[in-house]
Amino acid sequence: MQGAALLGAVLAALSPMAAKAQIGSYRYSSIVVDNSSGRVTEAVNADAPRYPASLTKLMTLYVTFEALRDHRISLDQVVPVSVHAADMEPTKLGLLPGTRMTVEEAILAIVTKSANDAACALGELVGGDEARFAQLMTLRARALGMTNSTFRNASGLPDPAQITTARDLALLAHHLITDFPEHYHYFSVPYFTFHGHVIPNHDRMLADYAGADGLKTGYTIAAGHNLVTSAQRGGVRLIGVVMGAASNPERDVHMASLLDDGFGQFGVPVTHERPHFHLPALIGAAEAATLHPRYVSLRVHSHGVHGRPLHEAAARVAYGAPPRATYAVAHGRTLAVTAHARTLASNGACRAHGHHHCGSAKV
């Protein structure tokens, strides 16, 4: 009862706009890492298994960049488009078997439109077929230290066995930046033209957050709205990962807040050199858990990517809030957060009955 009273008091203190902006659901994860040192400025559920959605394509591109480096393929090489690749679900370019597309065009289509057909076709070129390419992706992930990631396709379209973590994705982004500086510029292109059509980049952070220069968005029904962003200010480059947001705007605003806080920890002042988000009050580091019959267990984890243990805090509150609420802990404080629970029951039922179509995707 005491926990419920505390929760009610906190809820009353939060403005409606602030409460609406909070990220907190059973699938939420985030992490912010300094690319140079591996120092973690924020981590929540960073090692919890999550569906990557189109963040999968970051590994597709890593394996592709390796093939380019090793001269097994070239940027101007034609990528064959198979029936299998053409049959991919949206988002896609609408490729047909026999369509002419180069490796560089496939890379740009993946970065900007998150095209599933282009990702599949590129995977088939590099790996021989998509299944074998997915095996290569998983092997490379393990070699990079992504011990909690398994890949089953090149696109990120739903597969119950295709999982990753926020920490693994931050590590992958680090390697994309440091291992392939000659290719990293692809992640910042605002658009590209394919067969006379101008295709804009889905990643709004590039235009709306000062210092952002890549990397990738992702979405499926099961995964929620995911984002990996790298931004550089004052000689500091941070990598942020947000997974499980309820919408693109919520995800982007939260990412901006986390990055601002991270830069602040390095003494880099917040700058609004480009059009910037109007940021509501957000929890800097919050973790939400699935509602259980009696309790909700909460924990804020901050472990370094390179094995540096940081602060860990935990709290437990009595279960008794409205069904659309979950709980979060931020720097030792218990707060209430919007749960976006409209997907909770449906996704849980789908998993229980094995209905994989419930996670059908897009970008």
Buried (B, 14 or more C-beta within 10 A) or exposed (E): EEBEEBBEEBBEEBEEEBBEBBBBBBBBBBBBBBBEEBBBBBBBBBBBBBBBBBBBBBBBBBBBBBBBEEEEBEEEBBBBBBEBBBEBEBBBBEBEEEBEBBBBBBBBBBBBBBBBBBBBBBBBBBBEEBEEBBBBBBEBBEEBBBEBBBBBBBBBBBBEEBBBBBBBBBBBBBBBBEBBEEBBEBBBBEEBEBEEEEBEBBBBBBEBBBBBBBBBBBBBBBBBBBBBBBBBBEEBBBBBBBBBBBEBEBBBBBBBBBBBBBBEBBEBEBEEEEEBBEEBEBBBBBBBBBBEEEBBBBBBBBBBBEEEEBEEBEBBBBBEBEEEBBBBBBEEEBBBBBBBBEBBEBBEEBBEEEEEEBBEBBB
